[in-house]
Structures are given as C-alpha cells and as structure tokens.
Amino acid sequence: MDNKEIFNRIFPTACRYMRVNPLLVDEEFNLKSFKVFETLMENVRFKGQHEYISVEDLMNVDKELTGKSEDLSFYLEGCTEAVVFATTLGVNVDAYSKKLQSRDMSLAVIYDSLASALLEFYTDEYENGLSLGAHTFRFAPGYGDIPIELNYIIIDALSISKKIGIYKSSNNMMLPQKSMITFCGLGKEVAPTCAHCIRLNNCSLRKEGFRCYNS
C-alpha cells in the first residue's frame, strides 16, 4: 500500500480528531494534509508488541485500578483470555511535532491528527495479522472509566520499555507520545459500533455527529 492509499484510508479519522467533516474539506486542505502526511511517513518507525493474557490476570495486574472500572468488566464479560497490544510510531514523530509547533501551529494540528490516525491504522493492520478469531474491538486505558494509570502498570508488567521502547514519563504520559496500550477480549465477536458501547446514551462524540470508529 503506497502513501496515497494509506492517506486516503486514515484521512477521515484524522478529520474526526480535528472536528472537521471530511466530506466538506476543500482540495487545498486535502493537498496540504497530504504534504504533511508525506513528512510524517518519513519520520515513522512503527513497532508493535502483543501478549496473550488471561482475563483474570489482566484484572489482577492492579486490583485497585481495575476494580474501579465498570467498563473493563463490561467489555471483557464472557472472555477467558485477552490480547494486550503495545504500539508506537517512534521518537522521530514526536521530535518533528515539536518543531512544527514552534513554526506553524495549524500544520502541527494536522500532523498530530494524522499521526494519531496512522497509529490506529498500523495497530489495526498489526492486529489483523494475528488471526485472532472471534474477539471484541480494541479499547484502552482512558477509554470510558478505564483508569489511564493502567497503562503504566502494563508497561512494567510486560517489559514494554525494554522490548519496543515505550516508557512512562514523570508526568504520567507515555513516551513516545504517539504510542498506545490497548486490549481486546477473545472468544466472542463484538464489533466497534455504538450499539455495543457502554457509553451509547452519553457520548459527546455522538452529540457532535461523529463516531469513534470508521466502519
């Protein structure tokens, strides 16, 4: 898949992050975004790691944190095993983002949105290559009421820093910033739709006419 094909796949998602309707953008904005995307691709060094873990073990990585989350139990109900994913675009993406922020904030916003969408796309491709069978959609710490602090527990528990270079910073962020920890449950099929979401009736994105998925 060449750069143009990838861009066309992720551009609607990037627009969603920018709160822009992709059907209403003009050709000038599209071309500007693609030029930014080409620079982004020069900086990307994607890495991924996955680990199979029992749902029981996942819920026990930090009982104080996992016990606070109704969402985690909701999405993993009926699953006996989960897959934890750690993915990153690498440090070069962050470094160029900082340069853009000091030069042109509008381009920096486009770059950041495209980078987030690209990370999701590459993680999707990584997941699809595993042939998981029936599984839930991916979700992450910070999603709904799942504590964001769970990221840092998982980074340590699965030695993610050593394996692919994702670290927890002193101010509770992940470095590189374009990195994420996600997981899905195995053994039942749950598509990423609003109907399957615990936040169906109180979602801010839906109120604005957006969705957090592309299908």
N, C-alpha and C positions, 0 to 999 in steps of 0.2 A: 504494500500500500504506500503510495507516494505522499508527499507533504500535502498536496492539494486535497487528496481523498480524505486524509486524516482531518485536515482543517474543516472540510465540509461536514464531517461526522460530529466534530466537537463544537462547532461554532454556535449551534442553538443552545447548548449547555452554557457556554461562555456568556452568551447574551443574557441568559437567565440570571447568572451571577451579577451582571451589570444592570439588571432590571430593565432590559431592552427587549422588545418584541422582535425576534429575528426576521419575521415576515415584513417588518416595516423599515428595516435599515436600508440606506441607500448604497449605491455602488461605491461611492467614495469611502464610506465607513468599512465596507466589506474589504476593499483593497488595502486600506490602511491596516485593518486587523490581520489580513493575510501576511503583509510585510512584517508585522510584529511577530506573527507566528513563526515565520521562517527563521527569525533571530532566536526565538525560543528553542526551536528544534536544534540549533547549533549548540545550545547550552545543555541540553538534556542528557543525563546519564542515568537512565532508569534502572532501578534494582528492585527485586521483589523477593520476599521470603514467605513461606506458608508453613503452618504447623497444624497437625490434627490433634485435637484435644477433646477429652470427654466433657460434656456439658457440666457434669459435677465438678470436674477440676477447674473449668473456667469460672464457675460460680464461686469456687473456693480460693481463687487467687488473692482475693481480699474480701472477706465476707462482709466487712463493714461497708465497703463501697457497693458491691453487687447487691447487698440486701436492701439498699436504698432505691433500687430501680425496679419499678413495675414493668417497664418496657422490656428489659432484658429477659425477664421470665416470660413475658407475653410472646416475644418473637422466637424464643427457644423452646417453647412448650411443645412436647411431643417429639423432640430431637434428643438423641442419646450422645451425639458427637457433634463437634463444631470444627470449623476451619478458621484459624486466625491468619489474617494477611497483614504483612507489613510492606509498604511500597513507598518509593521515593523517586523524585526527579533529579536529586543530587544537588550539591552545593553551588554549582555554577549558575543554576537558575536563580537562586537567592541573590547571588552576587550581582548579576545583571539587573535584577529587580531594584536593588538599592541604587544603582547608577541611574536607572530611568527615573526613579522618584526624585532625584535631585535635578534632573534635566527637564522632564516633561511628565507631569502627573497624569495627564489624560492617557498618554501611551502606557504609563505604568499600570493604570487600572485595566487597560485592555490586556496587557502582558500577564498580569496577575490572574485575571479571569480565565484567559486561555490556558495558563499553567494549571489551574485547578481542574479545568475540564479535561486537559490532557492526562493528568494524573488519574482521574476517574476512568478515562478511556483505556489507558495502559493497564490499569488494575482489572478492568473488565476482560481485556484480552488475556491477561495472566490467569485469571480465574477460569475463563473458558477453555484454556489449555489443560486444565486438570481433570476434565471429565468427571465431575463430582456426582453425577446422577441427581436424584431429587434433592433440592436444597432450597433454603429460604433466600431472599435477597440479602445483600450485604448491608450491615449497619455498623455504626461506630460509636465509641465513647464521645459524648457531646450530642448525640442524636437523642431527641426526646429527653428523658430523665436519666439516661445512662451517664454516670459521672465521667467527666473529661479526665479526671485523675487516673482512671483505669488504664489510660494509655501508658503511663509511666511505670505502673506495676507490670504490665505486659512486656514492655521494653526490657525490663530487668529479668523477668521470668523466662523469656525466650531468647535471651542474649542477642537481641536485635542490633544493639550498637556494634557489637563485635562482628556480626555476620554481614550486615548491609549498611552500617554507618548512620543509623538514625539514633539521635541522642535526645535526652531530656535536658532542657536548659534550666538555669537557676530561677527563671520566672515562669516555670511550668508551661513552656512551649516545646514543640518538637523541632529539632534541627536536623537536616534542612527543613525549612518551613513547608515546602511542598512535599510533605510526607504524610502518610496516614496509616493508622491501625484500624482494621475492620474485621468483622467476623460474620459468618453465616452458619446456620444450623443445617445438619444433614439428616435426611430421612423423610422429609416432607417438602412438597413443592409450594412455595409461596412467592408469587410474582410481585415485583415492585409496583404496586398500584395503590391508589388512595383507599380502596376498599379493604386492603389488608393492613392498613396503618392504624395504630392505636390513636394517632393524632387526627383522625379523619374529621372530627367535628370542631377542632380548634386549631387549625393550621393557618398560619399567617400567609404562607405562600399561596394557598388556595384562595384566600380572600383577595389577593392581588392578581389572580388569574394565572398563576404559574404552578408548575409541578416540579417535584424534586427528582424526576426520572424522565427518560425520553421515550419510553415505549407507550 
